[in-house]
Amino acid sequence: MHNKLEKFTTNGKILMLALDHRGSFMKSIDPANPDRVTKEKAIQVKSEIISGVYDLMSGTLIDKEIGLPAYKSLHDSLKPFLLPIEETGYTDEGGERVTKLKYTISELEEAGAEGVKLLIYCHPDAKTRNKQIETAGAVMEMAKEKDLPYFLELVTYNHKEDEFLILACVEQYIKAGVLPDVFKLEYPGSQEDSNQVTKLLNGIPWILLTKGDSFDNFANHLEIATSAGCVGFLAGRSLWQEGVPMADDNARRLFFNTTARDRFEKIVEIVSGS
């Protein structure tokens, strides 16, 4: 694994907590009245999630507005973190999802980020696919200039149920010369397709995202992906989503300190092979 990624690894594995959710996080706290959720409340809940797994993770992905203040409230000396460079959500262009950048690499670096994450919505046949590929390539060049690790997250959309498009998307990005330091990917769909992803990436590490799946599904997919060469995870909602809307502070903290923590321990074991 490339030297600049070492800070995000434990024994060569990427064991990271994903907590960069913004608008969707407010909805998770109070689905009926997300506008009533204060920033202070969101910061509190995020700090509780991080506290539950802090000693287990090799790093985290947080957002600048809520996650960063939550993270800084915990310790003076923190494990490395990524910040997202994109705006939350996406712009709809004729039914296609287009990613817009919100920050410069310099702004993320000034905020303390030791790496950058870009989320790209992709479909192999999207009319906007070239625009998305260009955005991903531009961020790659900016990250290179700053010598910051670049995590590229590909999320597919407009697919039929049980249809997996991630392998075709990865192929398009590789062919276009978009070569991030790490690919953050959905489960490719099978052992064979997971093997194909590893072969296609030719040494570029890839990790699994949870995409709000149930924890059991994610754990099963992670086992298959890991056996095919996946080197870790950036795990989010599958770990903590049931605890976020709990109104009782003690019950919520208990969930993060027990259930979410147990889940994190399990996926660490899967990736570490122990």
Buried (B, 14 or more C-beta within 10 A) or exposed (E): BEEBBEEBBBEBBBBBBBBBBBEEBBBBBBEEEBEEBEEEBBBBBBBBBBBBBBEBBBBBBBBBEBBBBBBBEEEEEBBBBBBBBBBBBBEEEEEBBBBEBEBEBEEBBEBBBBBBBBBBBBBBEBEBBEBBBEBBBEBBEBBEEBEBBBBBBBBBEBEEEEEBBBBBBBBBBBEBEBBBBBBBBBBBBEEEBBBBBBEBBEEBBBBBBBBEBEBEEBBBBBBBBBEBBBBBBBBBBBBBBBBBBBEEEEEBBBBBBEBBBEBBEBBBEBBBEE
